[in-house]
Amino acid sequence: MASKLLARTIDTALAILAKNGNRSEYAVSVLRQEVPWSNSNLRGKAQTYGGHYTEMRDRAERALRKAGGVVVAAEQGKKLPAVVAYETETGTYYVTRRGVAYQPRAKRRATHLNVVKQ
């Protein structure tokens, strides 16, 4: 059920990006996780124009947030689209495509989450 919520949230974010036309092609690829959220995959001339790719990632993140999702950092800082499953006094549980992620409240500013495999 929670993974269906994530899928619907990503579909909504993709629909938001579709309104922008084909100029959001890279942002769509980021949301579908076809390319990483970082610029680590850029080679050659693409590295020169990294600012454009950064803007497209920011556009993808804005669309995801508008759709009700968030971007979380998990396992070695890899960013993943997610939805908040529930919050407790001790932390927040997120649903990602890689499983359930937990972020303790005490480590609110931490960049890594402990990913629990499904």
C-alpha positions in Angstrom: 0.0 0.0 0.0 2.8 2.4 0.9 4.7 1.6 -2.3 1.5 2.4 -4.2 1.4 5.8 -2.5 5.0 6.4 -3.6 4.2 5.4 -7.2 1.1 7.7 -7.2 3.2 10.5 -5.8 5.9 10.1 -8.4 3.2 9.9 -11.2 1.7 13.1 -9.9 5.2 14.7 -10.0 5.7 13.5 -13.5 2.4 15.0 -14.5 3.5 18.3 -13.0 6.7 18.2 -15.0 4.8 17.2 -18.2 3.0 20.6 -18.0 6.4 22.2 -18.6 6.8 20.4 -22.0 9.9 18.5 -23.2 12.3 20.9 -21.5 12.0 18.7 -18.4 13.2 15.5 -20.0 16.2 15.2 -17.6 14.0 16.0 -14.6 11.7 13.2 -15.6 14.7 10.8 -15.8 15.8 11.9 -12.4 12.4 11.1 -10.9 12.3 7.7 -12.6 15.8 7.1 -11.2 17.2 6.5 -14.6 20.0 9.0 -13.7 21.4 9.8 -10.3 20.3 12.9 -8.3 24.0 14.0 -8.3 26.1 15.2 -11.3 28.2 12.0 -11.0 27.0 10.7 -14.4 28.0 13.8 -16.4 30.9 13.4 -18.8 32.5 15.6 -21.4 30.7 18.7 -22.4 27.8 17.9 -20.1 30.1 18.7 -17.1 30.6 22.1 -18.5 26.9 22.7 -18.5 26.3 21.2 -15.0 24.3 24.2 -13.9 21.5 23.2 -16.4 21.4 19.7 -14.9 21.3 21.1 -11.4 18.3 23.2 -12.4 16.6 20.2 -13.8 17.2 18.2 -10.6 15.8 21.2 -8.6 12.8 21.2 -10.9 12.3 17.5 -10.2 12.5 18.0 -6.5 10.1 20.9 -6.5 7.6 18.8 -8.5 8.0 15.9 -6.1 7.4 18.2 -3.1 4.4 19.7 -4.8 3.0 16.2 -5.3 3.5 15.4 -1.5 6.8 13.6 -1.6 10.3 14.3 -0.4 13.9 13.6 -1.3 15.8 11.7 1.3 19.5 10.7 1.5 20.1 7.0 2.2 23.1 4.6 2.0 26.2 6.5 1.2 24.3 9.7 0.6 22.4 8.4 -2.4 19.2 10.5 -2.8 15.9 8.8 -3.3 12.3 10.0 -3.9 10.2 9.1 -0.9 6.9 9.7 1.0 6.6 10.0 4.7 5.0 6.8 6.0 4.6 8.0 9.6 6.3 9.9 12.3 6.9 8.9 15.9 8.4 10.7 18.8 11.8 9.1 18.0 12.0 9.6 14.3 10.4 9.5 10.8 9.8 6.5 8.6 9.9 7.0 4.8 8.9 4.7 2.0 11.4 4.6 -0.9 11.8 2.3 -3.9 14.6 0.6 -2.0 12.6 -0.1 1.1 11.6 1.6 4.3 14.0 4.3 5.5 14.2 5.5 9.1 15.6 8.8 10.3 16.0 9.2 14.0 14.7 12.6 15.2 17.9 13.3 17.1 19.8 13.1 13.8 17.5 15.5 11.9 20.4 17.1 10.1 22.1 13.8 9.3 22.5 13.1 5.6 22.2 9.3 5.8 19.2 7.1 6.7 19.2 3.5 7.8 17.4 1.6 5.0 15.5 -1.4 6.2 15.1 -3.9 3.3 11.6 -5.0 2.4 
